[in-house]
Amino acid sequence: MKSYIAKNLVNALEVLNKDECEIVAGGTDMLIQNRSHTGMSIGYKTNVLYISLIKELDYIKEDSHYIYIGATTKLESILKNKITPIILKKIIHEMASPAIRHTATLIGNIANASPAGDSIVGLYALNAKVRCQCINGERIVPLHKFIRGVRIIDLKFNEMITEVIIPKNDFSSIAFKKVAPRKSDAISKMSFVGLLKIEDDLLLDLRIALGAVYITVVRNKDIESKYIGKNIKELKENIDNILKDYEPLIKPIDDQRSNKEYRKKVALNLIKDFLLNV
Ligand SMILES: Cc1cc2nc3c(=O)[nH]c(=O)nc-3n(C[C@H](O)[C@H](O)[C@H](O)COP(=O)(O)OP(=O)(O)OC[C@H]3O[C@@H](n4cnc5c(N)ncnc54)[C@H](O)[C@@H]3O)c2cc1C
């Protein structure tokens, strides 16, 4: 097993092109997944490429349409930056603890592809995309296509994610609810993001994303678009129909954190609560 420390992006892509490696950014998931006995060093079973020293990927920047967040940008920097979308700030504020947030990256949370990954729920709702680069070029993939299942992502052996791209948008109502045993440093039992835009009493945009109730985040644009163009009264009259639409999509599992009945009930209640409070 070899370990590489990339000094810059080209260096990282060259390493990935010649040797299959697991990427380590902040390492907050990687260390847990590869831990060995107390007092023993980390038991990586593969080659590893450390990328956290790549300064050129430590940024949050914007143009008129998008916000761009680099692969080595820490969660705490994203939380503190004024151009970060408010919904993403709300989510990161409830992720882990300040110590972990000073080490962990947003892209690590995405690439870990856990159904309980908090940022992913918000990034699905924001229509985020990821830029994947290899030594020969790059491609941009919508997040909902990039994450294919529990810890399964569409990343080739010689690629890394270099940035997240978030379209800019204004919403009149935003909500994030993380259901967990305590306020911080806890993994979600389930999570909810609601984003909605109303102008002149008409619903112009509706986005609902649910975490930890299926193998990937649940978001369904067909359901959302059925209710676009309704006024607030009509939207509220349709709440039962909306819940019926989502009910079959919510297929949680029982695990050590919660059970499927609770997760489903809470998910439907959170959708209802969000729409009732418009
Ligand atoms: C105490 C504690 C509390 C936590 N609380 C939360 C919480 O509340 N909510 C939550 O969602 N998570 C939580 N986590 C999980 C973890 O902190 C997050 O998932 C974090 O964002 C991972 O980022 P990282 O940079 O540390 O990733 P790493 O551990 O470095 O990597 C994670 C995965 O992403 C891959 N990867 C990293 N960067 C790239 C890249 N640029 N390109 C391709 N693949 C890449 C790695 O190969 C690995 O598979 C917690 C972890 C701990 C230890």
The ligand as a Gaussian input file, in Angstrom:
#p B3LYP/6-31G(d) Opt

LIG

0 1
 C      -17.729000      12.814000      14.738000
 C      -18.306000      12.873000      13.351000
 C      -19.521000      13.520000      13.138000
 C      -20.066000      13.576000      11.862000
 N      -21.270000      14.215000      11.694000
 C      -21.826000      14.250000      10.450000
 C      -23.090000      14.891000      10.274000
 O      -23.698000      15.459000      11.178000
 N      -23.624000      14.856000       9.013000
 C      -22.995000      14.247000       7.957000
 O      -23.539000      14.251000       6.862000
 N      -21.789000      13.651000       8.106000
 C      -21.194000      13.642000       9.334000
 N      -19.976000      13.019000       9.491000
 C      -19.319000      12.386000       8.352000
 C      -18.195000      13.240000       7.681000
 O      -17.636000      14.179000       8.566000
 C      -18.709000      13.984000       6.436000
 O      -19.226000      13.062000       5.509000
 C      -17.611000      14.837000       5.772000
 O      -18.202000      15.827000       4.967000
 C      -16.614000      14.016000       4.956000
 O      -15.634000      14.901000       4.411000
 P      -14.093000      14.518000       4.410000
 O      -13.396000      15.587000       3.656000
 O      -13.609000      14.268000       5.790000
 O      -14.137000      13.171000       3.567000
 P      -13.065000      11.957000       3.530000
 O      -13.214000      11.120000       4.753000
 O      -11.727000      12.478000       3.197000
 O      -13.643000      11.178000       2.262000
 C      -14.952000      10.650000       2.247000
 C      -15.175000       9.922000       0.914000
 O      -15.115000      10.845000      -0.158000
 C      -14.083000      10.498000      -1.091000
 N      -13.531000      11.757000      -1.567000
 C      -13.133000      12.824000      -0.828000
 N      -12.780000      13.850000      -1.613000
 C      -12.946000      13.423000      -2.889000
 C      -12.750000      14.030000      -4.181000
 N      -12.319000      15.302000      -4.293000
 N      -13.039000      13.319000      -5.280000
 C      -13.515000      12.040000      -5.181000
 N      -13.711000      11.412000      -3.993000
 C      -13.437000      12.101000      -2.875000
 C      -13.133000       9.626000      -0.299000
 O      -12.386000       8.751000      -1.136000
 C      -14.092000       8.881000       0.611000
 O      -14.702000       7.823000      -0.091000
 C      -19.386000      12.965000      10.766000
 C      -18.153000      12.333000      10.976000
 C      -17.608000      12.288000      12.245000
 C      -16.290000      11.594000      12.440000

